[in-house]
Amino acid sequence: MKVLVWNENRHEQKNPKVREVYPEGIHGALRQFLEEAGHDVSTATLDEENHGLSDARLDETDVLLWWGHLSHDEVSDAWVEKVKQRVLEGMGLLVLHSGHFSKIFKTLMGTSCDLKWREADETERLWVVDPTHPIVEGIGSFIELEKEEMYGEHFDIPTPDELLLLSWFEGGEVFRSGVTYKRGRGKIFYFRPGHETYPTYHQPQIQQVIKNAVNWLAVKDTVKPTYGNHQPIASIKPKG
């Protein structure tokens, strides 16, 4: 499976604490454990030519991971449209943490995707609310993170196709932290944890959710629908 990890890669350049937690960048951390799972993984960042994307690269990608925060507006609308079209054609999309405000996620959702937030080193507990789903296989009843950024409801997204994970925060808020959607032939998973100054992506259960999600998001050998004017598949008898 070909996996592409896209990371804005701006925090790593600006904040020494982020470089300390993720010396190879957030994209490097994600790439490492996905490669260990046996996938063919490459990375792309905002400041590369065409944001590290190309038509050929998108065409060969089975699953795209997206992490962004500071510079959503710098992503070219033209490339957002290209990513959207690939999702509609069947490429899986895994949107991480502050990627909820990315152009691609908001475009595919059709809503503001706004929420409440707070940075206060709070404990987060992510409860599995659909234990039958492949994305949460092997996770147990919940994941506990000692410190994370709080995201709170209301989360302005369409009603999810599936709600898999519900977060509780030490300050009292809750949040829909693991949700799935289908758009065209493609599948989308939004997964909330992953603030840049916390070692969240080093946590084994978080890694397991992401590995499970990549497997689930990849479109299998499904029939590609046809559209437009269509000849009958059986004889049509004249009426009258």
N, C-alpha and C positions, 0 to 999 in steps of 0.2 A: 504494500500500500504506500502511495506517495503522499506525504504529509508536509504541508508548508506552514511554518510558524511565523506569523507577522507580528512584529513588535515596534511600537513607535520609537523606542530606544532613546528617549530624551531624558528621563529621570536618571538613567545610568550615567549620562554625561554631566548632569548638573548637581547631583546629590551624592557625596561620598558614602553616605550610609547605604544607599541603594547598591553602589558598587561593592560594598562590603558584603551585603547579603547575597547579591547575584554578580559575582566577579565576571562571569561570561555573559551578563545581561539576562533579563527574564527569558528572552528567546533561547539563550544558551541553556538555561536550566530546563526549560520545557523540551528542548531538542534532546538533551542527554537521556532523560528517562524514556522518551518515546523511541529513541534509537535502541535502547536496551530492551524494549518490548518487541524489537524486530522490524520496525518500520523504516522506510527510506525517507529521512527527514531533512529538509532544508529550511533556511531562515531568510527573512526579508525584513528590512527596516525602512522607516519613513524617508530618510535622507538619501537612500540609494536612488539611482536613476529609475524613474517610473515607480518609485516607492518599493523597489525590489521586485516588482511584478512585471510580467509580460504576457502577451496572449498565449504564447507557447507554454509558459510556466503554469498559468492558470488552467490551460487545457489538460495538462497532465496531472493536476492536483486532485487527489481524491477527497482530502479533508484539509480545510484551512482553519488555523487557529488565529484569533485576532485579539491583541492587547493594545489598548491606547488610552490616553488620558489627557495630556497637556495640549495636544495639537491636533485634535479631531478635524478642525477646520482647514488644516493644511493638506489633508488628503484630497486629491483631485477628484472632482465630480465624475470625470470621464472614467477613472479607474474604479470608482464606486459602482458605476453602472456596469462595468465589465464583470466585477465580482458578483453583483446581483444576478446578471445573466447566467453566470456559471452555476450559481446556487439553483436557479430555476431549471437549469439543465441537469442538475443532479449532484453537484459538488456539495459535500457536507461542510457546515460552518459551525465552529465552536467559538462563541464570544465570551471573553473572560473579563471579570471584574468591571473596571471602568469603561470597558468596551461597550457597555450599555448605552453610552452617549455617542458612540461612533456613528458616522454617516451611514455605514452599511447596515448596522442594526436598526437604526431609526427608519431608514428607507424600507427595509423589509417588514418592520412592524407597523409603520404608518401612524405612529403616535409619538409623543414627546419623549417617552422612556425616562421621565424624570422621577426623582425619589428624594427621600431625606437622607442625610449623611452626617457623620461625626467621627473625628479621630480622637479617641480617648483610651487606647490600649485596652479595649474591652474583650472579655471572653465571649466567644461565639460558639454556639452549639447548633450544628446543622442536623436536623432530624430527617430521617428517611421516611417519607410519607407514601411511597409506592415501592415496597420491598420486592415486588415481582419484576421490576424493570431491569434490563441488562446493564444500564449505566451505573446502577448502585450495587451491582453484584459484588459480594465480598466485603461490603462496607460495614455491615452490622447495623445497629439501630440509629446511631448518630456519629458525627464527627465533632470533636471538640478542639477548638483553636484557642490557645491561651490569650493571644492578642490579635485583634483584627480591627479594621475600620468598620464602623457601623453603617449599613444601608437599611433604611426603614420604609415601611409602607406609608402612603400608597405608592406603589410602583406602577407608573403609567404605561403599561403594556397591554396588548390584547389578551383576552382570556387564553391561557396556554392550552395547547393540545393535551399536554401532560404536565402535572406538577410532581416533581420527584423529591425535592429537598426544600424544607422550610427552616429558616434560621431564627434563632432566638438570641438576643444580645443582652449583656449584663445590665445595660441601661433600661431594658424593658421592651424594646421594639422587636418586631418580627419582620421577616422578609422572605419573599418567594425567590429562593437562591438557586434552584435548579429547575428549569422549565424547557420544554421542547415545543417545536413548531415544524410544520411542513409548508414549504413554499415551492410550487411547481413539483419537480421531481426531487428536489433537495430537502434535506433535513437540517434543522438548526437546534443547537443546545446552548442556552445561556447558563453560565456557572459563575456565581458571585464572588467567592473568595479570591484574594490575590493582590492585596494592597502592596505597593512596591517596597515599603520599608520593613515588611514582616517576612519571615522565611516560609510563607505558606506553601509555595510550590516545592519545598523540600519535604513536606509532610507526606508520609506514605499513603494515607487514605485519600488525600487530595490528588496525588499522582494516580491512584487507582481509578478514581472517578474519571479523570481526564483520559486515561488509557481505555477504559471501558467506553467512554463517549466517542473516541476516535473510531473504535470498532463499530459502534452502532451507527455513526453518521455516514460511514462509507456506503454508497448506494451499491447494492448488489446488481446482478444481471437482470434488471427489470425491463419490461417492454417499454420502448419509447413511443408515446402516443403520436398519432398523426392528426393534423387539423386541416381545415379548408374543405373545398368541394370534394366529395367522396363518391366513388362509384358503388352501386349496390353490391352486396355480397351474395345475394340471391335474386332470382328472377322476379320482376315486378309484373304482375298480370294487369293488362289493361282494364280499366274500370268502365262499366256501362255496356 
